[in-house]
Amino acid sequence: MNFLKYHGIGNDFILVDGFKEELPEELLSPQAQRLCDRHFGVGGDGLILVLPSRVADFRMRMFNPDGSESEMCGNGIRCFAKYLYDYGLTRETQVTVETLAGIIAPKMIVTDGKVQMVCVDMGEPRLARQEIPMEGGDAGSRVIAEKIDVDGERFEVTAVSMGNPHCVTFVEDVEHFPVAKIGPLIERHPLFPRRTNVEFIQVLSNEELQMRVWERGAGETLACGTGACASAVAAALNHRTGRKVTIHLPGGDLQIEWAGDNHVYMTGPAEEVFSGTIAL
């Protein structure tokens, strides 16, 4: 099977063109686990499939390293969009993409015939408890600075769905925070029936955040696009920043704006690393 390797600020993916390659449905989960393994496979934070769609220009599916399927992936969809344009699947600089989180519309910023940056309309954040989903309390209420118990400690969390669940907590020193310890405990907390991604945020200024992320099904990664969007929304909801911020992640920076139309816009790079063939 032919594949390409991409990354969006260090969040790396194996991309397979479903117009050319065929992976049977029953093999998607086990092959995602195998391909994403950094010792016995290609290595990556996820497997992305480029597919035809009946309701949009294209369809994207994304599988985590543990074999679970994700609703959406912000860094992944930028890589997806770059592949579409750079390899001639489209000549349009804006397309619609069907995902499990709904239809997403990435806009490619092209220089010298190649996509350098991608601006993605990530849609409206979903804030009701039942939309996260999160147990406890009124189903229609927002979860803002709510205290939860985690391994004997209390954390204030804000929950946001960007089509996939995110639990955001603000910390004083994110660089030294024990993400590998607390991340999986919140990911699998009983309050989150479908598990959750977990973002640890340090506020640097009204326009800047520093972030580390524990991704559901993947562990700590260098970046998470939907997590950055959720963190920007959470910071604004908690009156810690304005609605347009730069988010510094271990892999690089993303520009996030929660605009007046209630949509969240994410802008960042995507890069092709290499291509190859692997025996299945």
C-alpha positions as a Markdown table, in Angstrom:
| # | Residue | x | y | z |
|---|---|---|---|---|
| 1 | Met | 0.0 | 0.0 | 0.0 |
| 2 | Asn | 1.3 | 3.5 | -0.9 |
| 3 | Phe | 1.1 | 6.2 | 1.7 |
| 4 | Leu | 2.4 | 9.7 | 2.5 |
| 5 | Lys | 3.7 | 11.1 | 5.8 |
| 6 | Tyr | 2.6 | 14.6 | 6.8 |
| 7 | His | 2.7 | 16.7 | 9.9 |
| 8 | Gly | 1.0 | 19.8 | 11.1 |
| 9 | Ile | 3.4 | 21.5 | 13.6 |
| 10 | Gly | 4.6 | 18.1 | 14.8 |
| 11 | Asn | 1.3 | 16.3 | 14.9 |
| 12 | Asp | 2.1 | 13.6 | 12.4 |
| 13 | Phe | -0.1 | 11.5 | 10.2 |
| 14 | Ile | 0.0 | 8.6 | 7.7 |
| 15 | Leu | -2.2 | 9.6 | 4.8 |
| 16 | Val | -3.7 | 7.1 | 2.4 |
| 17 | Asp | -5.5 | 8.0 | -0.8 |
| 18 | Gly | -8.7 | 6.0 | -0.9 |
| 19 | Phe | -9.2 | 6.9 | -4.5 |
| 20 | Lys | -6.1 | 4.7 | -5.3 |
| 21 | Glu | -5.8 | 2.3 | -2.4 |
| 22 | Glu | -8.3 | 0.0 | -0.7 |
| 23 | Leu | -8.4 | -0.9 | 2.9 |
| 24 | Pro | -11.3 | -3.2 | 3.9 |
| 25 | Glu | -13.5 | -1.7 | 6.7 |
| 26 | Glu | -12.7 | -4.5 | 9.1 |
| 27 | Leu | -9.0 | -3.8 | 8.7 |
| 28 | Leu | -9.1 | -0.1 | 9.4 |
| 29 | Ser | -8.7 | -0.2 | 13.1 |
| 30 | Pro | -6.0 | -3.0 | 13.4 |
| 31 | Gln | -4.1 | -1.5 | 10.5 |
| 32 | Ala | -4.2 | 2.0 | 12.1 |
| 33 | Gln | -2.7 | 0.5 | 15.2 |
| 34 | Arg | 0.0 | -1.2 | 13.2 |
| 35 | Leu | 0.8 | 1.7 | 10.9 |
| 36 | Cys | 1.0 | 4.2 | 13.7 |
| 37 | Asp | 3.4 | 2.1 | 15.8 |
| 38 | Arg | 6.7 | 4.0 | 15.8 |
| 39 | His | 8.7 | 0.7 | 16.2 |
| 40 | Phe | 6.9 | -1.8 | 14.0 |
| 41 | Gly | 5.1 | 0.5 | 11.5 |
| 42 | Val | 5.5 | 3.8 | 9.8 |
| 43 | Gly | 4.8 | 5.8 | 13.0 |
| 44 | Gly | 2.3 | 8.6 | 13.5 |
| 45 | Asp | -0.4 | 10.2 | 15.7 |
| 46 | Gly | -3.1 | 9.0 | 13.3 |
| 47 | Leu | -4.1 | 7.4 | 10.0 |
| 48 | Ile | -6.0 | 9.6 | 7.6 |
| 49 | Leu | -8.0 | 8.4 | 4.7 |
| 50 | Val | -8.8 | 10.5 | 1.6 |
| 51 | Leu | -12.2 | 9.4 | 0.3 |
| 52 | Pro | -15.1 | 10.4 | -2.0 |
| 53 | Ser | -18.2 | 12.0 | -0.5 |
| 54 | Arg | -21.8 | 12.2 | -1.4 |
| 55 | Val | -22.4 | 15.4 | 0.6 |
| 56 | Ala | -19.2 | 17.3 | 0.2 |
| 57 | Asp | -16.2 | 17.6 | -2.2 |
| 58 | Phe | -14.2 | 15.0 | -0.2 |
| 59 | Arg | -14.5 | 12.8 | 2.9 |
| 60 | Met | -11.9 | 12.5 | 5.6 |
| 61 | Arg | -11.6 | 9.6 | 8.1 |
| 62 | Met | -9.1 | 9.6 | 10.9 |
| 63 | Phe | -8.0 | 6.7 | 13.1 |
| 64 | Asn | -6.0 | 7.1 | 16.4 |
| 65 | Pro | -3.0 | 4.9 | 17.2 |
| 66 | Asp | -5.2 | 2.8 | 19.5 |
| 67 | Gly | -7.5 | 2.0 | 16.6 |
| 68 | Ser | -10.4 | 4.2 | 17.6 |
| 69 | Glu | -11.9 | 6.5 | 15.0 |
| 70 | Ser | -11.9 | 10.3 | 15.7 |
| 71 | Glu | -14.7 | 12.6 | 14.8 |
| 72 | Met | -12.3 | 15.3 | 13.5 |
| 73 | Cys | -8.6 | 16.4 | 13.6 |
| 74 | Gly | -7.6 | 20.0 | 13.1 |
| 75 | Asn | -4.0 | 19.4 | 12.2 |
| 76 | Gly | -5.0 | 16.4 | 10.2 |
| 77 | Ile | -7.4 | 18.3 | 8.0 |
| 78 | Arg | -4.8 | 20.9 | 7.1 |
| 79 | Cys | -2.5 | 18.0 | 5.9 |
| 80 | Phe | -5.6 | 16.5 | 4.1 |
| 81 | Ala | -6.2 | 19.8 | 2.3 |
| 82 | Lys | -2.5 | 20.2 | 1.3 |
| 83 | Tyr | -2.6 | 16.8 | -0.2 |
| 84 | Leu | -5.7 | 17.5 | -2.2 |
| 85 | Tyr | -4.2 | 20.6 | -3.8 |
| 86 | Asp | -0.6 | 19.6 | -4.2 |
| 87 | Tyr | -1.5 | 16.3 | -5.8 |
| 88 | Gly | -4.1 | 17.7 | -8.2 |
| 89 | Leu | -7.3 | 16.2 | -6.7 |
| 90 | Thr | -8.6 | 19.8 | -6.8 |
| 91 | Arg | -7.6 | 23.1 | -8.3 |
| 92 | Glu | -9.8 | 25.0 | -5.9 |
| 93 | Thr | -8.3 | 26.8 | -3.0 |
| 94 | Gln | -11.3 | 26.1 | -0.8 |
| 95 | Val | -13.1 | 22.8 | -0.5 |
| 96 | Thr | -15.7 | 21.1 | 1.7 |
| 97 | Val | -14.8 | 18.0 | 3.6 |
| 98 | Glu | -17.2 | 15.5 | 5.2 |
| 99 | Thr | -16.1 | 14.4 | 8.7 |
| 100 | Leu | -17.8 | 12.7 | 11.6 |
| 101 | Ala | -18.0 | 16.2 | 13.2 |
| 102 | Gly | -19.8 | 17.7 | 10.1 |
| 103 | Ile | -18.7 | 19.4 | 7.0 |
| 104 | Ile | -15.5 | 21.4 | 7.4 |
| 105 | Ala | -14.3 | 24.0 | 4.8 |
| 106 | Pro | -10.5 | 24.4 | 4.7 |
| 107 | Lys | -9.0 | 27.3 | 2.6 |
| 108 | Met | -5.6 | 26.7 | 1.2 |
| 109 | Ile | -3.0 | 29.5 | 1.1 |
| 110 | Val | -0.8 | 28.7 | -2.0 |
| 111 | Thr | 2.7 | 30.0 | -2.8 |
| 112 | Asp | 4.6 | 28.9 | -5.9 |
| 113 | Gly | 2.0 | 26.2 | -6.6 |
| 114 | Lys | 2.2 | 24.5 | -3.2 |
| 115 | Val | 0.0 | 24.9 | -0.1 |
| 116 | Gln | 2.0 | 26.6 | 2.6 |
| 117 | Met | -0.7 | 27.4 | 5.1 |
| 118 | Val | -4.3 | 26.4 | 5.6 |
| 119 | Cys | -7.1 | 28.4 | 7.2 |
| 120 | Val | -9.9 | 26.1 | 8.4 |
| 121 | Asp | -13.4 | 27.2 | 9.4 |
| 122 | Met | -13.8 | 24.7 | 12.3 |
| 123 | Gly | -17.5 | 25.6 | 12.8 |
| 124 | Glu | -19.3 | 26.6 | 16.0 |
| 125 | Pro | -18.1 | 25.4 | 19.4 |
| 126 | Arg | -20.6 | 23.2 | 21.2 |
| 127 | Leu | -20.9 | 24.2 | 24.8 |
| 128 | Ala | -23.9 | 22.4 | 26.3 |
| 129 | Arg | -22.9 | 19.5 | 28.7 |
| 130 | Gln | -24.9 | 17.0 | 26.6 |
| 131 | Glu | -23.0 | 18.0 | 23.5 |
| 132 | Ile | -19.5 | 17.3 | 24.9 |
| 133 | Pro | -20.8 | 14.8 | 26.2 |
| 134 | Met | -20.3 | 15.1 | 29.9 |
| 135 | Glu | -22.3 | 13.5 | 32.8 |
| 136 | Gly | -23.6 | 15.4 | 35.8 |
| 137 | Gly | -25.6 | 18.6 | 36.1 |
| 138 | Asp | -28.1 | 20.0 | 33.8 |
| 139 | Ala | -27.8 | 18.6 | 30.2 |
| 140 | Gly | -28.1 | 22.0 | 28.6 |
| 141 | Ser | -25.8 | 23.9 | 30.9 |
| 142 | Arg | -22.3 | 25.1 | 30.1 |
| 143 | Val | -19.3 | 23.6 | 31.9 |
| 144 | Ile | -17.1 | 26.6 | 32.7 |
| 145 | Ala | -14.6 | 26.5 | 35.6 |
| 146 | Glu | -16.3 | 23.5 | 37.1 |
| 147 | Lys | -14.5 | 21.6 | 39.8 |
| 148 | Ile | -13.8 | 17.9 | 39.3 |
| 149 | Asp | -11.9 | 15.4 | 41.5 |
| 150 | Val | -9.0 | 13.7 | 39.9 |
| 151 | Asp | -6.9 | 11.2 | 41.9 |
| 152 | Gly | -7.5 | 13.2 | 45.1 |
| 153 | Glu | -6.9 | 16.6 | 43.5 |
| 154 | Arg | -9.4 | 19.2 | 42.4 |
| 155 | Phe | -9.2 | 20.8 | 39.0 |
| 156 | Glu | -11.3 | 23.5 | 37.4 |
| 157 | Val | -12.2 | 22.5 | 34.0 |
| 158 | Thr | -14.1 | 24.0 | 31.0 |
| 159 | Ala | -15.6 | 21.6 | 28.5 |
| 160 | Val | -15.9 | 22.4 | 24.8 |
| 161 | Ser | -16.8 | 20.2 | 21.8 |
| 162 | Met | -15.3 | 21.0 | 18.4 |
| 163 | Gly | -17.1 | 18.0 | 17.0 |
| 164 | Asn | -14.9 | 16.0 | 19.4 |
| 165 | Pro | -14.7 | 16.4 | 23.2 |
| 166 | His | -12.2 | 18.6 | 25.0 |
| 167 | Cys | -11.6 | 19.3 | 28.7 |
| 168 | Val | -9.5 | 22.4 | 29.3 |
| 169 | Thr | -7.8 | 23.3 | 32.5 |
| 170 | Phe | -5.6 | 26.3 | 33.3 |
| 171 | Val | -2.3 | 25.8 | 35.1 |
| 172 | Glu | 0.5 | 28.1 | 36.3 |
| 173 | Asp | 3.5 | 26.3 | 34.8 |
| 174 | Val | 2.5 | 24.1 | 31.8 |
| 175 | Glu | 6.1 | 23.2 | 30.9 |
| 176 | His | 6.6 | 21.3 | 34.2 |
| 177 | Phe | 3.0 | 20.1 | 34.7 |
| 178 | Pro | 2.6 | 16.3 | 35.0 |
| 179 | Val | 0.6 | 15.9 | 31.8 |
| 180 | Ala | 1.5 | 12.2 | 31.4 |
| 181 | Lys | 0.0 | 11.5 | 34.9 |
| 182 | Ile | -3.1 | 13.7 | 35.0 |
| 183 | Gly | -3.9 | 13.5 | 31.2 |
| 184 | Pro | -5.0 | 9.9 | 31.1 |
| 185 | Leu | -6.9 | 10.2 | 34.4 |
| 186 | Ile | -9.1 | 13.0 | 33.0 |
| 187 | Glu | -9.3 | 11.3 | 29.6 |
| 188 | Arg | -11.0 | 8.3 | 31.2 |
| 189 | His | -12.8 | 10.2 | 34.0 |
| 190 | Pro | -16.3 | 8.7 | 34.6 |
| 191 | Leu | -17.8 | 12.2 | 33.8 |
| 192 | Phe | -16.8 | 11.6 | 30.1 |
| 193 | Pro | -18.7 | 8.6 | 28.7 |
| 194 | Arg | -16.8 | 8.8 | 25.3 |
| 195 | Arg | -13.5 | 9.8 | 27.0 |
| 196 | Thr | -12.1 | 13.2 | 26.2 |
| 197 | Asn | -9.0 | 15.1 | 24.9 |
| 198 | Val | -7.4 | 17.1 | 27.7 |
| 199 | Glu | -5.7 | 20.5 | 27.3 |
| 200 | Phe | -3.4 | 22.1 | 29.9 |
| 201 | Ile | -3.1 | 25.8 | 29.3 |
| 202 | Gln | -0.9 | 28.6 | 30.6 |
| 203 | Val | -2.1 | 32.1 | 29.9 |
| 204 | Leu | 0.8 | 34.3 | 28.7 |
| 205 | Ser | -1.1 | 37.4 | 27.8 |
| 206 | Asn | -4.5 | 38.6 | 26.5 |
| 207 | Glu | -3.4 | 37.3 | 23.1 |
| 208 | Glu | -1.1 | 34.4 | 23.8 |
| 209 | Leu | -1.5 | 30.9 | 25.3 |
| 210 | Gln | 0.9 | 28.1 | 25.9 |
| 211 | Met | -0.6 | 24.6 | 25.6 |
| 212 | Arg | 0.2 | 21.0 | 26.1 |
| 213 | Val | -2.3 | 18.3 | 25.2 |
| 214 | Trp | -3.2 | 14.7 | 26.1 |
| 215 | Glu | -5.1 | 13.4 | 23.1 |
| 216 | Arg | -7.8 | 10.7 | 23.5 |
| 217 | Gly | -6.5 | 7.5 | 22.0 |
| 218 | Ala | -3.0 | 8.9 | 21.3 |
| 219 | Gly | -1.4 | 10.2 | 24.5 |
| 220 | Glu | 0.6 | 13.4 | 24.6 |
| 221 | Thr | 1.3 | 14.8 | 21.2 |
| 222 | Leu | 3.2 | 17.9 | 19.9 |
| 223 | Ala | 0.0 | 19.6 | 18.8 |
| 224 | Cys | -3.8 | 19.3 | 18.5 |
| 225 | Gly | -5.7 | 21.6 | 16.2 |
| 226 | Thr | -9.2 | 21.0 | 17.6 |
| 227 | Gly | -7.7 | 21.2 | 21.1 |
| 228 | Ala | -6.2 | 24.6 | 20.3 |
| 229 | Cys | -9.6 | 25.8 | 19.1 |
| 230 | Ala | -11.3 | 24.5 | 22.2 |
| 231 | Ser | -8.6 | 26.1 | 24.4 |
| 232 | Ala | -9.1 | 29.5 | 22.7 |
| 233 | Val | -12.9 | 29.3 | 23.3 |
| 234 | Ala | -12.3 | 28.2 | 26.9 |
| 235 | Ala | -9.9 | 31.1 | 27.6 |
| 236 | Ala | -12.4 | 33.6 | 26.2 |
| 237 | Leu | -15.3 | 32.0 | 28.2 |
| 238 | Asn | -13.2 | 32.4 | 31.4 |
| 239 | His | -12.3 | 36.0 | 30.5 |
| 240 | Arg | -8.6 | 35.1 | 30.5 |
| 241 | Thr | -8.0 | 36.3 | 26.9 |
| 242 | Gly | -9.7 | 38.0 | 24.0 |
| 243 | Arg | -11.2 | 36.0 | 21.1 |
| 244 | Lys | -8.2 | 36.1 | 18.8 |
| 245 | Val | -5.0 | 34.4 | 20.1 |
| 246 | Thr | -1.7 | 32.8 | 19.2 |
| 247 | Ile | -1.3 | 29.4 | 20.8 |
| 248 | His | 2.2 | 28.1 | 21.3 |
| 249 | Leu | 2.4 | 24.3 | 21.2 |
| 250 | Pro | 5.5 | 22.1 | 21.5 |
| 251 | Gly | 5.4 | 21.6 | 17.7 |
| 252 | Gly | 4.8 | 25.2 | 16.7 |
| 253 | Asp | 2.2 | 28.0 | 16.7 |
| 254 | Leu | -1.5 | 28.2 | 15.6 |
| 255 | Gln | -3.6 | 31.3 | 15.1 |
| 256 | Ile | -7.1 | 30.8 | 16.5 |
| 257 | Glu | -10.0 | 33.3 | 16.2 |
| 258 | Trp | -13.5 | 32.8 | 17.7 |
| 259 | Ala | -15.1 | 35.2 | 15.4 |
| 260 | Gly | -18.3 | 37.3 | 15.6 |
| 261 | Asp | -20.2 | 34.7 | 13.5 |
| 262 | Asn | -19.6 | 32.3 | 16.4 |
| 263 | His | -17.3 | 30.2 | 14.1 |
| 264 | Val | -13.8 | 29.2 | 15.2 |
| 265 | Tyr | -11.1 | 29.8 | 12.5 |
| 266 | Met | -7.7 | 28.0 | 12.8 |
| 267 | Thr | -4.7 | 29.0 | 10.6 |
| 268 | Gly | -1.5 | 27.0 | 10.5 |
| 269 | Pro | 1.0 | 25.1 | 8.3 |
| 270 | Ala | 1.1 | 21.6 | 6.9 |
| 271 | Glu | 4.1 | 19.8 | 5.5 |
| 272 | Glu | 4.7 | 16.6 | 3.5 |
| 273 | Val | 7.6 | 14.7 | 5.0 |
| 274 | Phe | 8.0 | 11.6 | 2.8 |
| 275 | Ser | 6.1 | 9.0 | 0.8 |
| 276 | Gly | 6.5 | 5.2 | 0.8 |
| 277 | Thr | 5.1 | 1.8 | 0.3 |
| 278 | Ile | 4.3 | -0.7 | 3.1 |
| 279 | Ala | 3.3 | -4.4 | 2.9 |
| 280 | Leu | 0.0 | -5.1 | 4.6 |
